[in-house]
């Protein structure tokens, strides 16, 4: 789909600088795609933070405890 709109030259230069793309149309396309991706990720993160979505991590706490124990043991050995 083709869209036409007016932007100040200073904004176009900033968009090119931010995206790292020299061609104006390509830079605007990249900015739009990156912004959409950012908002999609924010929506997904919001669903996890609100509890709407969740993930079961079986044995996570047990593995975390084992890792901490190993770290302590290795740390004690290093100082000896």
KOLGU-4560 file (N, C-alpha, C; in nm, 3 decimals, padded with zeros to 5 digits):
<recs>
<n_xx: 00.084 n_yy: -00.117 n_zz: 00.000 ca_xx: 00.000 ca_yy: 00.000 ca_zz: 00.000 c_xx: 00.089 c_yy: 00.123 c_zz: 00.000 mol: A seq: 1 type: UNK>
<n_xx: 00.053 n_yy: 00.219 n_zz: -00.077 ca_xx: 00.132 ca_yy: 00.342 ca_zz: -00.086 c_xx: 00.058 c_yy: 00.452 c_zz: -00.011 mol: A seq: 2 type: UNK>
<n_xx: 00.134 n_yy: 00.525 n_zz: 00.071 ca_xx: 00.079 ca_yy: 00.635 ca_zz: 00.150 c_xx: 00.164 c_yy: 00.758 c_zz: 00.124 mol: A seq: 3 type: UNK>
<n_xx: 00.098 n_yy: 00.872 n_zz: 00.110 ca_xx: 00.169 ca_yy: 00.997 ca_zz: 00.089 c_xx: 00.139 c_yy: 01.091 c_zz: 00.206 mol: A seq: 4 type: UNK>
<n_xx: 00.244 n_yy: 01.153 n_zz: 00.259 ca_xx: 00.226 ca_yy: 01.248 ca_zz: 00.368 c_xx: 00.343 c_yy: 01.345 c_zz: 00.368 mol: A seq: 5 type: UNK>
<n_xx: 00.327 n_yy: 01.453 n_zz: 00.438 ca_xx: 00.431 ca_yy: 01.555 ca_zz: 00.445 c_xx: 00.499 c_yy: 01.549 c_zz: 00.581 mol: A seq: 6 type: UNK>
<n_xx: 00.632 n_yy: 01.554 n_zz: 00.579 ca_xx: 00.712 ca_yy: 01.561 ca_zz: 00.700 c_xx: 00.815 c_yy: 01.672 c_zz: 00.682 mol: A seq: 7 type: UNK>
<n_xx: 00.845 n_yy: 01.741 n_zz: 00.789 ca_xx: 00.953 ca_yy: 01.840 ca_zz: 00.779 c_xx: 01.086 c_yy: 01.771 c_zz: 00.748 mol: A seq: 8 type: UNK>
<n_xx: 01.171 n_yy: 01.838 n_zz: 00.674 ca_xx: 01.301 ca_yy: 01.782 ca_zz: 00.636 c_xx: 01.383 c_yy: 01.743 c_zz: 00.758 mol: A seq: 9 type: UNK>
<n_xx: 01.374 n_yy: 01.822 n_zz: 00.865 ca_xx: 01.449 ca_yy: 01.791 ca_zz: 00.987 c_xx: 01.405 c_yy: 01.657 c_zz: 01.045 mol: A seq: 10 type: UNK>
<n_xx: 01.275 n_yy: 01.629 n_zz: 01.041 ca_xx: 01.224 ca_yy: 01.500 ca_zz: 01.091 c_xx: 01.273 c_yy: 01.385 c_zz: 01.004 mol: A seq: 11 type: UNK>
<n_xx: 01.273 n_yy: 01.406 n_zz: 00.872 ca_xx: 01.322 ca_yy: 01.301 ca_zz: 00.782 c_xx: 01.470 c_yy: 01.272 c_zz: 00.807 mol: A seq: 12 type: UNK>
<n_xx: 01.548 n_yy: 01.377 n_zz: 00.829 ca_xx: 01.690 ca_yy: 01.357 ca_zz: 00.857 c_xx: 01.709 c_yy: 01.281 c_zz: 00.988 mol: A seq: 13 type: UNK>
<n_xx: 01.627 n_yy: 01.313 n_zz: 01.087 ca_xx: 01.637 ca_yy: 01.243 ca_zz: 01.215 c_xx: 01.597 c_yy: 01.097 c_zz: 01.202 mol: A seq: 14 type: UNK>
<n_xx: 01.493 n_yy: 01.072 n_zz: 01.124 ca_xx: 01.450 ca_yy: 00.934 ca_zz: 01.100 c_xx: 01.561 c_yy: 00.855 c_zz: 01.033 mol: A seq: 15 type: UNK>
<n_xx: 01.626 n_yy: 00.914 n_zz: 00.934 ca_xx: 01.738 ca_yy: 00.848 ca_zz: 00.867 c_xx: 01.852 c_yy: 00.823 c_zz: 00.965 mol: A seq: 16 type: UNK>
<n_xx: 01.879 n_yy: 00.918 n_zz: 01.051 ca_xx: 01.987 ca_yy: 00.902 ca_zz: 01.149 c_xx: 01.954 c_yy: 00.790 c_zz: 01.247 mol: A seq: 17 type: UNK>
<n_xx: 01.832 n_yy: 00.790 n_zz: 01.298 ca_xx: 01.792 ca_yy: 00.691 ca_zz: 01.398 c_xx: 01.792 c_yy: 00.549 c_zz: 01.340 mol: A seq: 18 type: UNK>
<n_xx: 01.741 n_yy: 00.535 n_zz: 01.219 ca_xx: 01.732 ca_yy: 00.402 ca_zz: 01.158 c_xx: 01.862 c_yy: 00.357 c_zz: 01.096 mol: A seq: 19 type: UNK>
<n_xx: 01.950 n_yy: 00.454 n_zz: 01.065 ca_xx: 02.075 ca_yy: 00.418 ca_zz: 00.999 c_xx: 02.059 c_yy: 00.390 c_zz: 00.852 mol: A seq: 20 type: UNK>
<n_xx: 01.949 n_yy: 00.436 n_zz: 00.794 ca_xx: 01.921 ca_yy: 00.413 ca_zz: 00.652 c_xx: 01.922 c_yy: 00.547 c_zz: 00.581 mol: A seq: 21 type: UNK>
<n_xx: 01.992 n_yy: 00.554 n_zz: 00.468 ca_xx: 02.007 ca_yy: 00.681 ca_zz: 00.396 c_xx: 01.883 c_yy: 00.717 c_zz: 00.313 mol: A seq: 22 type: UNK>
<n_xx: 01.822 n_yy: 00.618 n_zz: 00.250 ca_xx: 01.704 ca_yy: 00.647 ca_zz: 00.164 c_xx: 01.585 c_yy: 00.677 c_zz: 00.252 mol: A seq: 23 type: UNK>
<n_xx: 01.516 n_yy: 00.784 n_zz: 00.222 ca_xx: 01.407 ca_yy: 00.832 ca_zz: 00.307 c_xx: 01.292 c_yy: 00.732 c_zz: 00.315 mol: A seq: 24 type: UNK>
<n_xx: 01.247 n_yy: 00.681 n_zz: 00.201 ca_xx: 01.133 ca_yy: 00.589 ca_zz: 00.204 c_xx: 01.166 c_yy: 00.461 c_zz: 00.279 mol: A seq: 25 type: UNK>
<n_xx: 01.288 n_yy: 00.411 n_zz: 00.261 ca_xx: 01.331 ca_yy: 00.290 ca_zz: 00.331 c_xx: 01.343 c_yy: 00.316 c_zz: 00.481 mol: A seq: 26 type: UNK>
<n_xx: 01.394 n_yy: 00.435 n_zz: 00.516 ca_xx: 01.407 ca_yy: 00.470 ca_zz: 00.658 c_xx: 01.271 c_yy: 00.479 c_zz: 00.725 mol: A seq: 27 type: UNK>
<n_xx: 01.174 n_yy: 00.540 n_zz: 00.658 ca_xx: 01.039 ca_yy: 00.551 ca_zz: 00.716 c_xx: 00.978 c_yy: 00.412 c_zz: 00.731 mol: A seq: 28 type: UNK>
<n_xx: 00.995 n_yy: 00.328 n_zz: 00.630 ca_xx: 00.941 ca_yy: 00.191 ca_zz: 00.638 c_xx: 01.003 c_yy: 00.117 c_zz: 00.755 mol: A seq: 29 type: UNK>
<n_xx: 01.136 n_yy: 00.129 n_zz: 00.772 ca_xx: 01.204 ca_yy: 00.063 ca_zz: 00.884 c_xx: 01.154 c_yy: 00.116 c_zz: 01.018 mol: A seq: 30 type: UNK>
<n_xx: 01.136 n_yy: 00.247 n_zz: 01.027 ca_xx: 01.088 ca_yy: 00.307 ca_zz: 01.152 c_xx: 00.949 c_yy: 00.255 c_zz: 01.187 mol: A seq: 31 type: UNK>
<n_xx: 00.862 n_yy: 00.245 n_zz: 01.088 ca_xx: 00.726 ca_yy: 00.196 ca_zz: 01.113 c_xx: 00.728 c_yy: 00.049 c_zz: 01.155 mol: A seq: 32 type: UNK>
<n_xx: 00.805 n_yy: -00.032 n_zz: 01.084 ca_xx: 00.813 ca_yy: -00.175 ca_zz: 01.117 c_xx: 00.872 c_yy: -00.195 c_zz: 01.257 mol: A seq: 33 type: UNK>
<n_xx: 00.979 n_yy: -00.123 n_zz: 01.288 ca_xx: 01.041 ca_yy: -00.135 ca_zz: 01.421 c_xx: 00.946 c_yy: -00.090 c_zz: 01.531 mol: A seq: 34 type: UNK>
<n_xx: 00.872 n_yy: 00.017 n_zz: 01.506 ca_xx: 00.776 ca_yy: 00.067 ca_zz: 01.605 c_xx: 00.664 c_yy: -00.033 c_zz: 01.628 mol: A seq: 35 type: UNK>
<n_xx: 00.613 n_yy: -00.092 n_zz: 01.520 ca_xx: 00.509 ca_yy: -00.195 ca_zz: 01.534 c_xx: 00.561 c_yy: -00.314 c_zz: 01.614 mol: A seq: 36 type: UNK>
<n_xx: 00.682 n_yy: -00.358 n_zz: 01.585 ca_xx: 00.741 ca_yy: -00.470 ca_zz: 01.658 c_xx: 00.757 c_yy: -00.436 c_zz: 01.806 mol: A seq: 37 type: UNK>
<n_xx: 00.800 n_yy: -00.314 n_zz: 01.835 ca_xx: 00.814 ca_yy: -00.271 ca_zz: 01.974 c_xx: 00.680 c_yy: -00.277 c_zz: 02.048 mol: A seq: 38 type: UNK>
<n_xx: 00.574 n_yy: -00.227 n_zz: 01.984 ca_xx: 00.444 ca_yy: -00.226 ca_zz: 02.049 c_xx: 00.386 c_yy: -00.367 c_zz: 02.064 mol: A seq: 39 type: UNK>
<n_xx: 00.411 n_yy: -00.453 n_zz: 01.967 ca_xx: 00.367 ca_yy: -00.593 ca_zz: 01.980 c_xx: 00.436 c_yy: -00.660 c_zz: 02.098 mol: A seq: 40 type: UNK>
<n_xx: 00.566 n_yy: -00.636 n_zz: 02.111 ca_xx: 00.640 ca_yy: -00.694 ca_zz: 02.223 c_xx: 00.590 c_yy: -00.639 c_zz: 02.356 mol: A seq: 41 type: UNK>
<n_xx: 00.558 n_yy: -00.510 n_zz: 02.358 ca_xx: 00.506 ca_yy: -00.448 ca_zz: 02.480 c_xx: 00.372 c_yy: -00.510 c_zz: 02.518 mol: A seq: 42 type: UNK>
<n_xx: 00.287 n_yy: -00.537 n_zz: 02.419 ca_xx: 00.158 ca_yy: -00.601 ca_zz: 02.448 c_xx: 00.178 c_yy: -00.741 c_zz: 02.505 mol: A seq: 43 type: UNK>
<n_xx: 00.268 n_yy: -00.817 n_zz: 02.446 ca_xx: 00.294 ca_yy: -00.953 ca_zz: 02.495 c_xx: 00.351 c_yy: -00.947 c_zz: 02.637 mol: A seq: 44 type: UNK>
<n_xx: 00.446 n_yy: -00.856 n_zz: 02.660 ca_xx: 00.502 ca_yy: -00.841 ca_zz: 02.795 c_xx: 00.394 c_yy: -00.804 c_zz: 02.894 mol: A seq: 45 type: UNK>
<n_xx: 00.304 n_yy: -00.716 n_zz: 02.854 ca_xx: 00.195 ca_yy: -00.675 ca_zz: 02.941 c_xx: 00.106 c_yy: -00.793 c_zz: 02.979 mol: A seq: 46 type: UNK>
<n_xx: 00.083 n_yy: -00.883 n_zz: 02.885 ca_xx: 00.000 ca_yy: -01.000 ca_zz: 02.914 c_xx: 00.068 c_yy: -01.091 c_zz: 03.017 mol: A seq: 47 type: UNK>
<n_xx: 00.199 n_yy: -01.105 n_zz: 03.008 ca_xx: 00.270 ca_yy: -01.186 ca_zz: 03.108 c_xx: 00.271 c_yy: -01.116 c_zz: 03.243 mol: A seq: 48 type: UNK>
<n_xx: 00.297 n_yy: -00.985 n_zz: 03.243 ca_xx: 00.304 ca_yy: -00.911 ca_zz: 03.369 c_xx: 00.169 c_yy: -00.904 c_zz: 03.439 mol: A seq: 49 type: UNK>
<n_xx: 00.060 n_yy: -00.899 n_zz: 03.362 ca_xx: -00.073 ca_yy: -00.891 ca_zz: 03.422 c_xx: -00.123 c_yy: -01.028 c_zz: 03.468 mol: A seq: 50 type: UNK>
<n_xx: -00.058 n_yy: -01.133 n_zz: 03.421 ca_xx: -00.101 ca_yy: -01.267 ca_zz: 03.459 c_xx: -00.198 c_yy: -01.328 c_zz: 03.360 mol: A seq: 51 type: UNK>
<n_xx: -00.233 n_yy: -01.253 n_zz: 03.255 ca_xx: -00.322 ca_yy: -01.309 ca_zz: 03.153 c_xx: -00.258 c_yy: -01.430 c_zz: 03.085 mol: A seq: 52 type: UNK>
<n_xx: -00.129 n_yy: -01.421 n_zz: 03.061 ca_xx: -00.052 ca_yy: -01.532 ca_zz: 03.008 c_xx: 00.050 c_yy: -01.573 c_zz: 03.114 mol: A seq: 53 type: UNK>
<n_xx: 00.089 n_yy: -01.699 n_zz: 03.112 ca_xx: 00.192 ca_yy: -01.744 ca_zz: 03.204 c_xx: 00.268 c_yy: -01.859 c_zz: 03.140 mol: A seq: 54 type: UNK>
<n_xx: 00.377 n_yy: -01.893 n_zz: 03.202 ca_xx: 00.458 ca_yy: -02.006 ca_zz: 03.155 c_xx: 00.497 c_yy: -02.089 c_zz: 03.276 mol: A seq: 55 type: UNK>
<n_xx: 00.477 n_yy: -02.216 n_zz: 03.266 ca_xx: 00.515 ca_yy: -02.306 ca_zz: 03.373 c_xx: 00.659 c_yy: -02.351 c_zz: 03.350 mol: A seq: 56 type: UNK>
<n_xx: 00.744 n_yy: -02.326 n_zz: 03.445 ca_xx: 00.883 ca_yy: -02.365 ca_zz: 03.435 c_xx: 00.909 c_yy: -02.473 c_zz: 03.540 mol: A seq: 57 type: UNK>
<n_xx: 00.889 n_yy: -02.597 n_zz: 03.497 ca_xx: 00.904 ca_yy: -02.709 ca_zz: 03.587 c_xx: 01.046 c_yy: -02.715 c_zz: 03.642 mol: A seq: 58 type: UNK>
<n_xx: 01.056 n_yy: -02.738 n_zz: 03.770 ca_xx: 01.185 ca_yy: -02.755 ca_zz: 03.839 c_xx: 01.273 c_yy: -02.630 c_zz: 03.835 mol: A seq: 59 type: UNK>
<n_xx: 01.219 n_yy: -02.516 n_zz: 03.803 ca_xx: 01.298 ca_yy: -02.393 ca_zz: 03.796 c_xx: 01.360 c_yy: -02.359 c_zz: 03.930 mol: A seq: 60 type: UNK>
<n_xx: 01.279 n_yy: -02.361 n_zz: 04.034 ca_xx: 01.330 ca_yy: -02.325 ca_zz: 04.167 c_xx: 01.435 c_yy: -02.425 c_zz: 04.215 mol: A seq: 61 type: UNK>
<n_xx: 01.415 n_yy: -02.552 n_zz: 04.187 ca_xx: 01.512 ca_yy: -02.653 ca_zz: 04.228 c_xx: 01.645 c_yy: -02.633 c_zz: 04.154 mol: A seq: 62 type: UNK>
<n_xx: 01.638 n_yy: -02.608 n_zz: 04.025 ca_xx: 01.760 ca_yy: -02.585 ca_zz: 03.947 c_xx: 01.830 c_yy: -02.457 c_zz: 03.991 mol: A seq: 63 type: UNK>
<n_xx: 01.753 n_yy: -02.357 n_zz: 04.025 ca_xx: 01.810 ca_yy: -02.231 ca_zz: 04.073 c_xx: 01.884 c_yy: -02.253 c_zz: 04.205 mol: A seq: 64 type: UNK>
<n_xx: 01.826 n_yy: -02.333 n_zz: 04.293 ca_xx: 01.889 ca_yy: -02.363 ca_zz: 04.421 c_xx: 02.020 c_yy: -02.438 c_zz: 04.401 mol: A seq: 65 type: UNK>
<n_xx: 02.020 n_yy: -02.535 n_zz: 04.309 ca_xx: 02.142 ca_yy: -02.611 ca_zz: 04.280 c_xx: 02.250 c_yy: -02.519 c_zz: 04.225 mol: A seq: 66 type: UNK>
<n_xx: 02.212 n_yy: -02.428 n_zz: 04.136 ca_xx: 02.309 ca_yy: -02.333 ca_zz: 04.080 c_xx: 02.370 c_yy: -02.245 c_zz: 04.189 mol: A seq: 67 type: UNK>
<n_xx: 02.287 n_yy: -02.199 n_zz: 04.279 ca_xx: 02.337 ca_yy: -02.114 ca_zz: 04.387 c_xx: 02.432 c_yy: -02.192 c_zz: 04.478 mol: A seq: 68 type: UNK>
<n_xx: 02.399 n_yy: -02.317 n_zz: 04.506 ca_xx: 02.484 ca_yy: -02.400 ca_zz: 04.590 c_xx: 02.619 c_yy: -02.423 c_zz: 04.522 mol: A seq: 69 type: UNK>
<n_xx: 02.617 n_yy: -02.454 n_zz: 04.392 ca_xx: 02.742 ca_yy: -02.475 ca_zz: 04.318 c_xx: 02.826 c_yy: -02.348 c_zz: 04.319 mol: A seq: 70 type: UNK>
<n_xx: 02.761 n_yy: -02.234 n_zz: 04.301 ca_xx: 02.835 ca_yy: -02.107 ca_zz: 04.300 c_xx: 02.902 c_yy: -02.082 c_zz: 04.434 mol: A seq: 71 type: UNK>
<n_xx: 02.831 n_yy: -02.113 n_zz: 04.541 ca_xx: 02.887 ca_yy: -02.093 ca_zz: 04.675 c_xx: 03.007 c_yy: -02.185 c_zz: 04.697 mol: A seq: 72 type: UNK>
<n_xx: 02.992 n_yy: -02.311 n_zz: 04.658 ca_xx: 03.100 ca_yy: -02.408 ca_zz: 04.674 c_xx: 03.221 c_yy: -02.365 c_zz: 04.592 mol: A seq: 73 type: UNK>
<n_xx: 03.201 n_yy: -02.325 n_zz: 04.468 ca_xx: 03.314 ca_yy: -02.282 ca_zz: 04.384 c_xx: 03.377 c_yy: -02.155 c_zz: 04.439 mol: A seq: 74 type: UNK>
<n_xx: 03.297 n_yy: -02.066 n_zz: 04.490 ca_xx: 03.348 ca_yy: -01.942 ca_zz: 04.548 c_xx: 03.434 c_yy: -01.971 c_zz: 04.671 mol: A seq: 75 type: UNK>
<n_xx: 03.386 n_yy: -02.063 n_zz: 04.753 ca_xx: 03.463 ca_yy: -02.101 ca_zz: 04.874 c_xx: 03.595 c_yy: -02.165 c_zz: 04.834 mol: A seq: 76 type: UNK>
<n_xx: 03.596 n_yy: -02.249 n_zz: 04.730 ca_xx: 03.719 ca_yy: -02.313 ca_zz: 04.686 c_xx: 03.818 c_yy: -02.211 c_zz: 04.631 mol: A seq: 77 type: UNK>
<n_xx: 03.767 n_yy: -02.110 n_zz: 04.564 ca_xx: 03.853 ca_yy: -02.010 ca_zz: 04.503 c_xx: 03.928 c_yy: -01.929 c_zz: 04.610 mol: A seq: 78 type: UNK>
<n_xx: 03.859 n_yy: -01.902 n_zz: 04.720 ca_xx: 03.921 ca_yy: -01.822 ca_zz: 04.825 c_xx: 04.017 c_yy: -01.903 c_zz: 04.909 mol: A seq: 79 type: UNK>
<n_xx: 04.009 n_yy: -02.037 n_zz: 04.904 ca_xx: 04.098 ca_yy: -02.121 ca_zz: 04.987 c_xx: 04.239 c_yy: -02.120 c_zz: 04.937 mol: A seq: 80 type: UNK>
</recs>
